[in-house]
Amino acid sequence: MDIGFVWDESKYQIVVKKHNVKFYEVVSAFDDPNGFEAFDPLQHEERWLWVGKTYDDRLLIVVYTEQDLPLYRIITAYDAERSWLDEYYQR
């Protein structure tokens, strides 16, 4: 199944300003063959985290939902913290 991505424009603009993450970077992070998925248990809706490297070698955390499959609805994206870096490189 081909997966697509949607991102609310106003939320996207906030993420660009706050974290300097662009849409193409999020898409490229999902192409990372070493990337991995983790469940986000802290939310009221079912959310997932994707940890993956962009084509520019930037390790991102992408928070998304799968409620609109085959579209992933992107909630936010930001640079991975140290703990995620460690987990990524230990896999």
HTML snippet that shows the backbone in 3Dmol.js (N, CA, C, O; Angstrom):
<script src="https://3Dmol.org/build/3Dmol-min.js"></script>
<div id="view" style="width:600px;height:400px;position:relative"></div>
<script>
const pdb = `
ATOM      1  N   MET A   1       0.843  -1.181   0.000  1.00  0.00           N
ATOM      2  CA  MET A   1       0.000   0.000   0.000  1.00  0.00           C
ATOM      3  C   MET A   1       0.888   1.244   0.000  1.00  0.00           C
ATOM      4  O   MET A   1       1.807   1.352   0.812  1.00  0.00           O
ATOM      5  N   ASP A   2       0.621   2.165  -0.893  1.00  0.00           N
ATOM      6  CA  ASP A   2       1.337   3.432  -0.917  1.00  0.00           C
ATOM      7  C   ASP A   2       0.791   4.337   0.172  1.00  0.00           C
ATOM      8  O   ASP A   2      -0.420   4.437   0.370  1.00  0.00           O
ATOM      9  N   ILE A   3       1.700   4.992   0.870  1.00  0.00           N
ATOM     10  CA  ILE A   3       1.324   5.899   1.944  1.00  0.00           C
ATOM     11  C   ILE A   3       1.538   7.329   1.467  1.00  0.00           C
ATOM     12  O   ILE A   3       2.533   7.634   0.809  1.00  0.00           O
ATOM     13  N   GLY A   4       0.599   8.195   1.806  1.00  0.00           N
ATOM     14  CA  GLY A   4       0.731   9.615   1.531  1.00  0.00           C
ATOM     15  C   GLY A   4       0.747  10.378   2.846  1.00  0.00           C
ATOM     16  O   GLY A   4       0.535   9.805   3.915  1.00  0.00           O
ATOM     17  N   PHE A   5       0.998  11.660   2.757  1.00  0.00           N
ATOM     18  CA  PHE A   5       1.120  12.484   3.948  1.00  0.00           C
ATOM     19  C   PHE A   5       0.290  13.750   3.807  1.00  0.00           C
ATOM     20  O   PHE A   5       0.256  14.370   2.744  1.00  0.00           O
ATOM     21  N   VAL A   6      -0.379  14.125   4.890  1.00  0.00           N
ATOM     22  CA  VAL A   6      -1.088  15.397   4.948  1.00  0.00           C
ATOM     23  C   VAL A   6      -0.643  16.115   6.215  1.00  0.00           C
ATOM     24  O   VAL A   6      -0.316  15.491   7.225  1.00  0.00           O
ATOM     25  N   TRP A   7      -0.640  17.444   6.136  1.00  0.00           N
ATOM     26  CA  TRP A   7      -0.209  18.252   7.267  1.00  0.00           C
ATOM     27  C   TRP A   7      -1.023  19.529   7.236  1.00  0.00           C
ATOM     28  O   TRP A   7      -0.989  20.270   6.254  1.00  0.00           O
ATOM     29  N   ASP A   8      -1.752  19.787   8.304  1.00  0.00           N
ATOM     30  CA  ASP A   8      -2.533  21.010   8.410  1.00  0.00           C
ATOM     31  C   ASP A   8      -1.607  22.209   8.179  1.00  0.00           C
ATOM     32  O   ASP A   8      -0.555  22.319   8.810  1.00  0.00           O
ATOM     33  N   GLU A   9      -2.003  23.095   7.280  1.00  0.00           N
ATOM     34  CA  GLU A   9      -1.127  24.205   6.876  1.00  0.00           C
ATOM     35  C   GLU A   9      -0.719  25.092   8.051  1.00  0.00           C
ATOM     36  O   GLU A   9       0.443  25.490   8.143  1.00  0.00           O
ATOM     37  N   SER A  10      -1.642  25.406   8.940  1.00  0.00           N
ATOM     38  CA  SER A  10      -1.296  26.282  10.071  1.00  0.00           C
ATOM     39  C   SER A  10      -0.321  25.585  11.022  1.00  0.00           C
ATOM     40  O   SER A  10       0.600  26.222  11.533  1.00  0.00           O
ATOM     41  N   LYS A  11      -0.512  24.289  11.263  1.00  0.00           N
ATOM     42  CA  LYS A  11       0.422  23.545  12.114  1.00  0.00           C
ATOM     43  C   LYS A  11       1.781  23.418  11.431  1.00  0.00           C
ATOM     44  O   LYS A  11       2.824  23.494  12.080  1.00  0.00           O
ATOM     45  N   TYR A  12       1.755  23.224  10.125  1.00  0.00           N
ATOM     46  CA  TYR A  12       3.006  23.135   9.374  1.00  0.00           C
ATOM     47  C   TYR A  12       3.820  24.420   9.521  1.00  0.00           C
ATOM     48  O   TYR A  12       5.027  24.367   9.755  1.00  0.00           O
ATOM     49  N   GLN A  13       3.168  25.561   9.384  1.00  0.00           N
ATOM     50  CA  GLN A  13       3.875  26.838   9.501  1.00  0.00           C
ATOM     51  C   GLN A  13       4.482  27.021  10.891  1.00  0.00           C
ATOM     52  O   GLN A  13       5.572  27.578  11.024  1.00  0.00           O
ATOM     53  N   ILE A  14       3.788  26.559  11.916  1.00  0.00           N
ATOM     54  CA  ILE A  14       4.322  26.632  13.281  1.00  0.00           C
ATOM     55  C   ILE A  14       5.581  25.777  13.408  1.00  0.00           C
ATOM     56  O   ILE A  14       6.574  26.208  13.995  1.00  0.00           O
ATOM     57  N   VAL A  15       5.537  24.570  12.858  1.00  0.00           N
ATOM     58  CA  VAL A  15       6.690  23.666  12.936  1.00  0.00           C
ATOM     59  C   VAL A  15       7.873  24.222  12.148  1.00  0.00           C
ATOM     60  O   VAL A  15       9.018  24.099  12.583  1.00  0.00           O
ATOM     61  N   VAL A  16       7.610  24.823  11.005  1.00  0.00           N
ATOM     62  CA  VAL A  16       8.691  25.428  10.220  1.00  0.00           C
ATOM     63  C   VAL A  16       9.370  26.522  11.044  1.00  0.00           C
ATOM     64  O   VAL A  16      10.598  26.594  11.091  1.00  0.00           O
ATOM     65  N   LYS A  17       8.577  27.366  11.687  1.00  0.00           N
ATOM     66  CA  LYS A  17       9.151  28.455  12.495  1.00  0.00           C
ATOM     67  C   LYS A  17       9.854  27.937  13.744  1.00  0.00           C
ATOM     68  O   LYS A  17      10.959  28.375  14.066  1.00  0.00           O
ATOM     69  N   LYS A  18       9.217  27.010  14.443  1.00  0.00           N
ATOM     70  CA  LYS A  18       9.738  26.553  15.733  1.00  0.00           C
ATOM     71  C   LYS A  18      10.898  25.566  15.595  1.00  0.00           C
ATOM     72  O   LYS A  18      11.868  25.645  16.348  1.00  0.00           O
ATOM     73  N   HIS A  19      10.805  24.633  14.636  1.00  0.00           N
ATOM     74  CA  HIS A  19      11.793  23.560  14.528  1.00  0.00           C
ATOM     75  C   HIS A  19      12.566  23.558  13.210  1.00  0.00           C
ATOM     76  O   HIS A  19      13.494  22.769  13.033  1.00  0.00           O
ATOM     77  N   ASN A  20      12.185  24.436  12.290  1.00  0.00           N
ATOM     78  CA  ASN A  20      12.837  24.521  10.980  1.00  0.00           C
ATOM     79  C   ASN A  20      12.815  23.181  10.238  1.00  0.00           C
ATOM     80  O   ASN A  20      13.803  22.782   9.620  1.00  0.00           O
ATOM     81  N   VAL A  21      11.674  22.498  10.312  1.00  0.00           N
ATOM     82  CA  VAL A  21      11.498  21.223   9.611  1.00  0.00           C
ATOM     83  C   VAL A  21      10.547  21.444   8.446  1.00  0.00           C
ATOM     84  O   VAL A  21       9.448  21.972   8.619  1.00  0.00           O
ATOM     85  N   LYS A  22      10.973  21.040   7.273  1.00  0.00           N
ATOM     86  CA  LYS A  22      10.168  21.197   6.062  1.00  0.00           C
ATOM     87  C   LYS A  22       9.469  19.883   5.710  1.00  0.00           C
ATOM     88  O   LYS A  22       9.880  18.807   6.143  1.00  0.00           O
ATOM     89  N   PHE A  23       8.412  19.997   4.922  1.00  0.00           N
ATOM     90  CA  PHE A  23       7.609  18.833   4.543  1.00  0.00           C
ATOM     91  C   PHE A  23       8.450  17.772   3.840  1.00  0.00           C
ATOM     92  O   PHE A  23       8.322  16.584   4.137  1.00  0.00           O
ATOM     93  N   TYR A  24       9.310  18.190   2.911  1.00  0.00           N
ATOM     94  CA  TYR A  24      10.119  17.212   2.178  1.00  0.00           C
ATOM     95  C   TYR A  24      11.046  16.433   3.116  1.00  0.00           C
ATOM     96  O   TYR A  24      11.375  15.279   2.843  1.00  0.00           O
ATOM     97  N   GLU A  25      11.468  17.061   4.225  1.00  0.00           N
ATOM     98  CA  GLU A  25      12.322  16.356   5.178  1.00  0.00           C
ATOM     99  C   GLU A  25      11.548  15.251   5.896  1.00  0.00           C
ATOM    100  O   GLU A  25      12.070  14.160   6.124  1.00  0.00           O
ATOM    101  N   VAL A  26      10.299  15.547   6.246  1.00  0.00           N
ATOM    102  CA  VAL A  26       9.451  14.543   6.894  1.00  0.00           C
ATOM    103  C   VAL A  26       9.262  13.343   5.971  1.00  0.00           C
ATOM    104  O   VAL A  26       9.405  12.196   6.395  1.00  0.00           O
ATOM    105  N   VAL A  27       8.943  13.613   4.720  1.00  0.00           N
ATOM    106  CA  VAL A  27       8.741  12.529   3.756  1.00  0.00           C
ATOM    107  C   VAL A  27      10.024  11.709   3.610  1.00  0.00           C
ATOM    108  O   VAL A  27       9.973  10.480   3.567  1.00  0.00           O
ATOM    109  N   SER A  28      11.161  12.378   3.535  1.00  0.00           N
ATOM    110  CA  SER A  28      12.416  11.637   3.367  1.00  0.00           C
ATOM    111  C   SER A  28      12.764  10.821   4.611  1.00  0.00           C
ATOM    112  O   SER A  28      13.389   9.767   4.491  1.00  0.00           O
ATOM    113  N   ALA A  29      12.379  11.277   5.794  1.00  0.00           N
ATOM    114  CA  ALA A  29      12.639  10.506   7.020  1.00  0.00           C
ATOM    115  C   ALA A  29      11.908   9.167   6.985  1.00  0.00           C
ATOM    116  O   ALA A  29      12.422   8.169   7.490  1.00  0.00           O
ATOM    117  N   PHE A  30      10.715   9.138   6.394  1.00  0.00           N
ATOM    118  CA  PHE A  30       9.967   7.884   6.281  1.00  0.00           C
ATOM    119  C   PHE A  30      10.602   6.923   5.273  1.00  0.00           C
ATOM    120  O   PHE A  30      10.276   5.736   5.268  1.00  0.00           O
ATOM    121  N   ASP A  31      11.492   7.415   4.432  1.00  0.00           N
ATOM    122  CA  ASP A  31      12.205   6.549   3.484  1.00  0.00           C
ATOM    123  C   ASP A  31      13.429   5.879   4.103  1.00  0.00           C
ATOM    124  O   ASP A  31      14.046   5.018   3.476  1.00  0.00           O
ATOM    125  N   ASP A  32      13.780   6.264   5.315  1.00  0.00           N
ATOM    126  CA  ASP A  32      14.966   5.717   5.969  1.00  0.00           C
ATOM    127  C   ASP A  32      14.764   4.230   6.278  1.00  0.00           C
ATOM    128  O   ASP A  32      13.890   3.887   7.075  1.00  0.00           O
ATOM    129  N   PRO A  33      15.553   3.342   5.664  1.00  0.00           N
ATOM    130  CA  PRO A  33      15.383   1.908   5.918  1.00  0.00           C
ATOM    131  C   PRO A  33      15.731   1.512   7.354  1.00  0.00           C
ATOM    132  O   PRO A  33      15.334   0.439   7.809  1.00  0.00           O
ATOM    133  N   ASN A  34      16.463   2.358   8.069  1.00  0.00           N
ATOM    134  CA  ASN A  34      16.804   2.094   9.469  1.00  0.00           C
ATOM    135  C   ASN A  34      15.858   2.794  10.438  1.00  0.00           C
ATOM    136  O   ASN A  34      15.999   2.668  11.654  1.00  0.00           O
ATOM    137  N   GLY A  35      14.901   3.529   9.897  1.00  0.00           N
ATOM    138  CA  GLY A  35      13.941   4.214  10.752  1.00  0.00           C
ATOM    139  C   GLY A  35      13.053   3.217  11.482  1.00  0.00           C
ATOM    140  O   GLY A  35      12.933   2.057  11.087  1.00  0.00           O
ATOM    141  N   PHE A  36      12.436   3.694  12.550  1.00  0.00           N
ATOM    142  CA  PHE A  36      11.553   2.810  13.310  1.00  0.00           C
ATOM    143  C   PHE A  36      10.386   3.596  13.892  1.00  0.00           C
ATOM    144  O   PHE A  36      10.413   4.821  14.001  1.00  0.00           O
ATOM    145  N   GLU A  37       9.368   2.840  14.258  1.00  0.00           N
ATOM    146  CA  GLU A  37       8.118   3.397  14.754  1.00  0.00           C
ATOM    147  C   GLU A  37       7.984   3.086  16.244  1.00  0.00           C
ATOM    148  O   GLU A  37       8.398   2.023  16.708  1.00  0.00           O
ATOM    149  N   ALA A  38       7.403   4.023  16.982  1.00  0.00           N
ATOM    150  CA  ALA A  38       7.120   3.811  18.402  1.00  0.00           C
ATOM    151  C   ALA A  38       5.744   4.390  18.698  1.00  0.00           C
ATOM    152  O   ALA A  38       5.354   5.411  18.132  1.00  0.00           O
ATOM    153  N   PHE A  39       5.021   3.736  19.582  1.00  0.00           N
ATOM    154  CA  PHE A  39       3.699   4.214  19.979  1.00  0.00           C
ATOM    155  C   PHE A  39       3.863   5.361  20.962  1.00  0.00           C
ATOM    156  O   PHE A  39       4.743   5.318  21.822  1.00  0.00           O
ATOM    157  N   ASP A  40       3.028   6.387  20.846  1.00  0.00           N
ATOM    158  CA  ASP A  40       3.039   7.532  21.755  1.00  0.00           C
ATOM    159  C   ASP A  40       1.899   7.350  22.759  1.00  0.00           C
ATOM    160  O   ASP A  40       0.759   7.698  22.451  1.00  0.00           O
ATOM    161  N   PRO A  41       2.178   6.815  23.949  1.00  0.00           N
ATOM    162  CA  PRO A  41       1.109   6.474  24.896  1.00  0.00           C
ATOM    163  C   PRO A  41       0.546   7.663  25.661  1.00  0.00           C
ATOM    164  O   PRO A  41      -0.410   7.500  26.420  1.00  0.00           O
ATOM    165  N   LEU A  42       1.104   8.841  25.487  1.00  0.00           N
ATOM    166  CA  LEU A  42       0.713   9.979  26.310  1.00  0.00           C
ATOM    167  C   LEU A  42      -0.439  10.792  25.749  1.00  0.00           C
ATOM    168  O   LEU A  42      -0.828  11.792  26.353  1.00  0.00           O
ATOM    169  N   GLN A  43      -0.986  10.403  24.638  1.00  0.00           N
ATOM    170  CA  GLN A  43      -2.009  11.198  23.977  1.00  0.00           C
ATOM    171  C   GLN A  43      -3.383  10.553  24.088  1.00  0.00           C
ATOM    172  O   GLN A  43      -3.503   9.349  24.317  1.00  0.00           O
ATOM    173  N   HIS A  44      -4.417  11.373  23.921  1.00  0.00           N
ATOM    174  CA  HIS A  44      -5.796  10.875  23.981  1.00  0.00           C
ATOM    175  C   HIS A  44      -6.206  10.171  22.691  1.00  0.00           C
ATOM    176  O   HIS A  44      -7.168   9.403  22.679  1.00  0.00           O
ATOM    177  N   GLU A  45      -5.484  10.430  21.616  1.00  0.00           N
ATOM    178  CA  GLU A  45      -5.745   9.725  20.365  1.00  0.00           C
ATOM    179  C   GLU A  45      -4.548   8.830  20.064  1.00  0.00           C
ATOM    180  O   GLU A  45      -3.466   9.028  20.617  1.00  0.00           O
ATOM    181  N   GLU A  46      -4.736   7.862  19.202  1.00  0.00           N
ATOM    182  CA  GLU A  46      -3.641   6.961  18.861  1.00  0.00           C
ATOM    183  C   GLU A  46      -2.640   7.695  17.983  1.00  0.00           C
ATOM    184  O   GLU A  46      -2.915   8.002  16.823  1.00  0.00           O
ATOM    185  N   ARG A  47      -1.483   7.968  18.554  1.00  0.00           N
ATOM    186  CA  ARG A  47      -0.416   8.655  17.834  1.00  0.00           C
ATOM    187  C   ARG A  47       0.822   7.777  17.795  1.00  0.00           C
ATOM    188  O   ARG A  47       1.064   6.950  18.673  1.00  0.00           O
ATOM    189  N   TRP A  48       1.584   7.990  16.753  1.00  0.00           N
ATOM    190  CA  TRP A  48       2.812   7.240  16.554  1.00  0.00           C
ATOM    191  C   TRP A  48       3.971   8.200  16.367  1.00  0.00           C
ATOM    192  O   TRP A  48       3.792   9.341  15.939  1.00  0.00           O
ATOM    193  N   LEU A  49       5.159   7.721  16.693  1.00  0.00           N
ATOM    194  CA  LEU A  49       6.391   8.461  16.436  1.00  0.00           C
ATOM    195  C   LEU A  49       7.172   7.693  15.381  1.00  0.00           C
ATOM    196  O   LEU A  49       7.286   6.469  15.453  1.00  0.00           O
ATOM    197  N   TRP A  50       7.701   8.400  14.419  1.00  0.00           N
ATOM    198  CA  TRP A  50       8.630   7.800  13.468  1.00  0.00           C
ATOM    199  C   TRP A  50       9.986   8.450  13.714  1.00  0.00           C
ATOM    200  O   TRP A  50      10.096   9.675  13.754  1.00  0.00           O
ATOM    201  N   VAL A  51      11.002   7.635  13.876  1.00  0.00           N
ATOM    202  CA  VAL A  51      12.363   8.112  14.075  1.00  0.00           C
ATOM    203  C   VAL A  51      13.135   7.717  12.830  1.00  0.00           C
ATOM    204  O   VAL A  51      13.326   6.531  12.562  1.00  0.00           O
ATOM    205  N   GLY A  52      13.577   8.710  12.071  1.00  0.00           N
ATOM    206  CA  GLY A  52      14.272   8.405  10.830  1.00  0.00           C
ATOM    207  C   GLY A  52      15.143   9.551  10.359  1.00  0.00           C
ATOM    208  O   GLY A  52      14.925  10.710  10.711  1.00  0.00           O
ATOM    209  N   LYS A  53      16.132   9.202   9.555  1.00  0.00           N
ATOM    210  CA  LYS A  53      17.041  10.202   8.994  1.00  0.00           C
ATOM    211  C   LYS A  53      16.506  10.728   7.674  1.00  0.00           C
ATOM    212  O   LYS A  53      15.931   9.991   6.873  1.00  0.00           O
ATOM    213  N   THR A  54      16.708  12.011   7.474  1.00  0.00           N
ATOM    214  CA  THR A  54      16.339  12.639   6.213  1.00  0.00           C
ATOM    215  C   THR A  54      17.444  12.387   5.191  1.00  0.00           C
ATOM    216  O   THR A  54      18.505  11.860   5.527  1.00  0.00           O
ATOM    217  N   TYR A  55      17.187  12.766   3.956  1.00  0.00           N
ATOM    218  CA  TYR A  55      18.209  12.645   2.916  1.00  0.00           C
ATOM    219  C   TYR A  55      19.440  13.483   3.253  1.00  0.00           C
ATOM    220  O   TYR A  55      20.541  13.199   2.782  1.00  0.00           O
ATOM    221  N   ASP A  56      19.247  14.523   4.076  1.00  0.00           N
ATOM    222  CA  ASP A  56      20.351  15.396   4.480  1.00  0.00           C
ATOM    223  C   ASP A  56      20.997  14.941   5.786  1.00  0.00           C
ATOM    224  O   ASP A  56      21.755  15.696   6.395  1.00  0.00           O
ATOM    225  N   ASP A  57      20.703  13.706   6.225  1.00  0.00           N
ATOM    226  CA  ASP A  57      21.317  13.103   7.407  1.00  0.00           C
ATOM    227  C   ASP A  57      20.872  13.762   8.720  1.00  0.00           C
ATOM    228  O   ASP A  57      21.625  13.780   9.694  1.00  0.00           O
ATOM    229  N   ARG A  58      19.689  14.282   8.742  1.00  0.00           N
ATOM    230  CA  ARG A  58      19.113  14.898   9.942  1.00  0.00           C
ATOM    231  C   ARG A  58      18.157  13.888  10.573  1.00  0.00           C
ATOM    232  O   ARG A  58      17.229  13.422   9.912  1.00  0.00           O
ATOM    233  N   LEU A  59      18.370  13.547  11.838  1.00  0.00           N
ATOM    234  CA  LEU A  59      17.510  12.577  12.508  1.00  0.00           C
ATOM    235  C   LEU A  59      16.300  13.300  13.094  1.00  0.00           C
ATOM    236  O   LEU A  59      16.432  14.170  13.955  1.00  0.00           O
ATOM    237  N   LEU A  60      15.117  12.918  12.606  1.00  0.00           N
ATOM    238  CA  LEU A  60      13.874  13.565  13.026  1.00  0.00           C
ATOM    239  C   LEU A  60      12.981  12.618  13.808  1.00  0.00           C
ATOM    240  O   LEU A  60      13.008  11.401  13.623  1.00  0.00           O
ATOM    241  N   ILE A  61      12.192  13.216  14.684  1.00  0.00           N
ATOM    242  CA  ILE A  61      11.045  12.562  15.295  1.00  0.00           C
ATOM    243  C   ILE A  61       9.829  13.147  14.590  1.00  0.00           C
ATOM    244  O   ILE A  61       9.653  14.365  14.564  1.00  0.00           O
ATOM    245  N   VAL A  62       9.000  12.299  14.024  1.00  0.00           N
ATOM    246  CA  VAL A  62       7.773  12.740  13.361  1.00  0.00           C
ATOM    247  C   VAL A  62       6.601  12.133  14.126  1.00  0.00           C
ATOM    248  O   VAL A  62       6.511  10.914  14.272  1.00  0.00           O
ATOM    249  N   VAL A  63       5.712  12.983  14.608  1.00  0.00           N
ATOM    250  CA  VAL A  63       4.521  12.522  15.319  1.00  0.00           C
ATOM    251  C   VAL A  63       3.371  12.539  14.321  1.00  0.00           C
ATOM    252  O   VAL A  63       3.156  13.532  13.626  1.00  0.00           O
ATOM    253  N   TYR A  64       2.629  11.427  14.253  1.00  0.00           N
ATOM    254  CA  TYR A  64       1.568  11.323  13.251  1.00  0.00           C
ATOM    255  C   TYR A  64       0.471  10.379  13.722  1.00  0.00           C
ATOM    256  O   TYR A  64       0.635   9.648  14.699  1.00  0.00           O
ATOM    257  N   THR A  65      -0.643  10.410  13.014  1.00  0.00           N
ATOM    258  CA  THR A  65      -1.725   9.454  13.240  1.00  0.00           C
ATOM    259  C   THR A  65      -1.968   8.701  11.938  1.00  0.00           C
ATOM    260  O   THR A  65      -1.621   9.163  10.851  1.00  0.00           O
ATOM    261  N   GLU A  66      -2.572   7.536  12.084  1.00  0.00           N
ATOM    262  CA  GLU A  66      -2.905   6.706  10.924  1.00  0.00           C
ATOM    263  C   GLU A  66      -4.406   6.685  10.681  1.00  0.00           C
ATOM    264  O   GLU A  66      -4.894   5.800   9.978  1.00  0.00           O
ATOM    265  N   GLN A  67      -5.136   7.609  11.228  1.00  0.00           N
ATOM    266  CA  GLN A  67      -6.596   7.552  11.159  1.00  0.00           C
ATOM    267  C   GLN A  67      -7.149   7.744   9.762  1.00  0.00           C
ATOM    268  O   GLN A  67      -8.300   7.387   9.508  1.00  0.00           O
ATOM    269  N   ASP A  68      -6.382   8.285   8.867  1.00  0.00           N
ATOM    270  CA  ASP A  68      -6.859   8.558   7.513  1.00  0.00           C
ATOM    271  C   ASP A  68      -6.148   7.694   6.475  1.00  0.00           C
ATOM    272  O   ASP A  68      -5.923   8.147   5.353  1.00  0.00           O
ATOM    273  N   LEU A  69      -5.789   6.452   6.832  1.00  0.00           N
ATOM    274  CA  LEU A  69      -5.047   5.604   5.894  1.00  0.00           C
ATOM    275  C   LEU A  69      -5.730   5.533   4.539  1.00  0.00           C
ATOM    276  O   LEU A  69      -6.954   5.414   4.483  1.00  0.00           O
ATOM    277  N   PRO A  70      -4.986   5.603   3.450  1.00  0.00           N
ATOM    278  CA  PRO A  70      -3.539   5.470   3.356  1.00  0.00           C
ATOM    279  C   PRO A  70      -2.771   6.771   3.565  1.00  0.00           C
ATOM    280  O   PRO A  70      -1.621   6.880   3.140  1.00  0.00           O
ATOM    281  N   LEU A  71      -3.381   7.752   4.207  1.00  0.00           N
ATOM    282  CA  LEU A  71      -2.686   9.002   4.504  1.00  0.00           C
ATOM    283  C   LEU A  71      -2.260   9.033   5.963  1.00  0.00           C
ATOM    284  O   LEU A  71      -3.042   8.714   6.858  1.00  0.00           O
ATOM    285  N   TYR A  72      -1.013   9.422   6.192  1.00  0.00           N
ATOM    286  CA  TYR A  72      -0.557   9.711   7.547  1.00  0.00           C
ATOM    287  C   TYR A  72      -0.792  11.201   7.770  1.00  0.00           C
ATOM    288  O   TYR A  72      -0.376  12.030   6.960  1.00  0.00           O
ATOM    289  N   ARG A  73      -1.453  11.533   8.860  1.00  0.00           N
ATOM    290  CA  ARG A  73      -1.663  12.941   9.211  1.00  0.00           C
ATOM    291  C   ARG A  73      -0.525  13.352  10.136  1.00  0.00           C
ATOM    292  O   ARG A  73      -0.434  12.881  11.270  1.00  0.00           O
ATOM    293  N   ILE A  74       0.335  14.229   9.648  1.00  0.00           N
ATOM    294  CA  ILE A  74       1.484  14.685  10.420  1.00  0.00           C
ATOM    295  C   ILE A  74       1.000  15.694  11.455  1.00  0.00           C
ATOM    296  O   ILE A  74       0.241  16.611  11.141  1.00  0.00           O
ATOM    297  N   ILE A  75       1.449  15.512  12.689  1.00  0.00           N
ATOM    298  CA  ILE A  75       1.097  16.427  13.767  1.00  0.00           C
ATOM    299  C   ILE A  75       2.238  17.403  14.017  1.00  0.00           C
ATOM    300  O   ILE A  75       2.021  18.612  14.087  1.00  0.00           O
ATOM    301  N   THR A  76       3.450  16.879  14.151  1.00  0.00           N
ATOM    302  CA  THR A  76       4.619  17.725  14.340  1.00  0.00           C
ATOM    303  C   THR A  76       5.868  16.944  13.962  1.00  0.00           C
ATOM    304  O   THR A  76       5.816  15.734  13.746  1.00  0.00           O
ATOM    305  N   ALA A  77       6.980  17.643  13.885  1.00  0.00           N
ATOM    306  CA  ALA A  77       8.271  17.021  13.601  1.00  0.00           C
ATOM    307  C   ALA A  77       9.357  17.905  14.194  1.00  0.00           C
ATOM    308  O   ALA A  77       9.257  19.132  14.188  1.00  0.00           O
ATOM    309  N   TYR A  78      10.392  17.260  14.704  1.00  0.00           N
ATOM    310  CA  TYR A  78      11.476  18.005  15.346  1.00  0.00           C
ATOM    311  C   TYR A  78      12.729  17.134  15.383  1.00  0.00           C
ATOM    312  O   TYR A  78      12.669  15.925  15.158  1.00  0.00           O
ATOM    313  N   ASP A  79      13.871  17.773  15.672  1.00  0.00           N
ATOM    314  CA  ASP A  79      15.127  17.037  15.770  1.00  0.00           C
ATOM    315  C   ASP A  79      15.077  16.074  16.952  1.00  0.00           C
ATOM    316  O   ASP A  79      14.542  16.398  18.013  1.00  0.00           O
ATOM    317  N   ALA A  80      15.642  14.890  16.750  1.00  0.00           N
ATOM    318  CA  ALA A  80      15.640  13.854  17.783  1.00  0.00           C
ATOM    319  C   ALA A  80      16.496  14.270  18.977  1.00  0.00           C
ATOM    320  O   ALA A  80      17.579  14.835  18.821  1.00  0.00           O
ATOM    321  N   GLU A  81      15.983  13.976  20.172  1.00  0.00           N
ATOM    322  CA  GLU A  81      16.750  14.199  21.390  1.00  0.00           C
ATOM    323  C   GLU A  81      17.793  13.092  21.541  1.00  0.00           C
ATOM    324  O   GLU A  81      17.772  12.099  20.814  1.00  0.00           O
ATOM    325  N   ARG A  82      18.687  13.275  22.478  1.00  0.00           N
ATOM    326  CA  ARG A  82      19.807  12.350  22.687  1.00  0.00           C
ATOM    327  C   ARG A  82      19.344  10.899  22.868  1.00  0.00           C
ATOM    328  O   ARG A  82      19.934   9.984  22.293  1.00  0.00           O
ATOM    329  N   SER A  83      18.298  10.689  23.660  1.00  0.00           N
ATOM    330  CA  SER A  83      17.847   9.314  23.919  1.00  0.00           C
ATOM    331  C   SER A  83      17.413   8.618  22.629  1.00  0.00           C
ATOM    332  O   SER A  83      17.653   7.423  22.459  1.00  0.00           O
ATOM    333  N   TRP A  84      16.772   9.364  21.717  1.00  0.00           N
ATOM    334  CA  TRP A  84      16.361   8.780  20.436  1.00  0.00           C
ATOM    335  C   TRP A  84      17.569   8.542  19.538  1.00  0.00           C
ATOM    336  O   TRP A  84      17.611   7.559  18.798  1.00  0.00           O
ATOM    337  N   LEU A  85      18.552   9.440  19.601  1.00  0.00           N
ATOM    338  CA  LEU A  85      19.787   9.220  18.840  1.00  0.00           C
ATOM    339  C   LEU A  85      20.441   7.913  19.271  1.00  0.00           C
ATOM    340  O   LEU A  85      20.842   7.102  18.436  1.00  0.00           O
ATOM    341  N   ASP A  86      20.544   7.718  20.579  1.00  0.00           N
ATOM    342  CA  ASP A  86      21.155   6.493  21.094  1.00  0.00           C
ATOM    343  C   ASP A  86      20.394   5.260  20.627  1.00  0.00           C
ATOM    344  O   ASP A  86      21.001   4.290  20.173  1.00  0.00           O
ATOM    345  N   GLU A  87      19.065   5.293  20.737  1.00  0.00           N
ATOM    346  CA  GLU A  87      18.271   4.136  20.318  1.00  0.00           C
ATOM    347  C   GLU A  87      18.411   3.876  18.821  1.00  0.00           C
ATOM    348  O   GLU A  87      18.507   2.727  18.391  1.00  0.00           O
ATOM    349  N   TYR A  88      18.422   4.942  18.034  1.00  0.00           N
ATOM    350  CA  TYR A  88      18.554   4.793  16.582  1.00  0.00           C
ATOM    351  C   TYR A  88      19.863   4.081  16.233  1.00  0.00           C
ATOM    352  O   TYR A  88      19.869   3.150  15.427  1.00  0.00           O
ATOM    353  N   TYR A  89      20.955   4.513  16.833  1.00  0.00           N
ATOM    354  CA  TYR A  89      22.260   3.954  16.470  1.00  0.00           C
ATOM    355  C   TYR A  89      22.536   2.594  17.107  1.00  0.00           C
ATOM    356  O   TYR A  89      23.449   1.888  16.679  1.00  0.00           O
ATOM    357  N   GLN A  90      21.762   2.218  18.122  1.00  0.00           N
ATOM    358  CA  GLN A  90      21.929   0.897  18.730  1.00  0.00           C
ATOM    359  C   GLN A  90      21.173  -0.183  17.969  1.00  0.00           C
ATOM    360  O   GLN A  90      21.399  -1.371  18.200  1.00  0.00           O
ATOM    361  N   ARG A  91      20.299   0.199  17.085  1.00  0.00           N
ATOM    362  CA  ARG A  91      19.518  -0.791  16.325  1.00  0.00           C
ATOM    363  C   ARG A  91      20.342  -1.374  15.199  1.00  0.00           C
ATOM    364  O   ARG A  91      19.855  -2.222  14.452  1.00  0.00           O
TER     365      ARG A  91
END
`;
const viewer = $3Dmol.createViewer("view");
viewer.addModel(pdb, "pdb");
viewer.setStyle({}, {cartoon: {color: "spectrum"}});
viewer.zoomTo();
viewer.render();
</script>
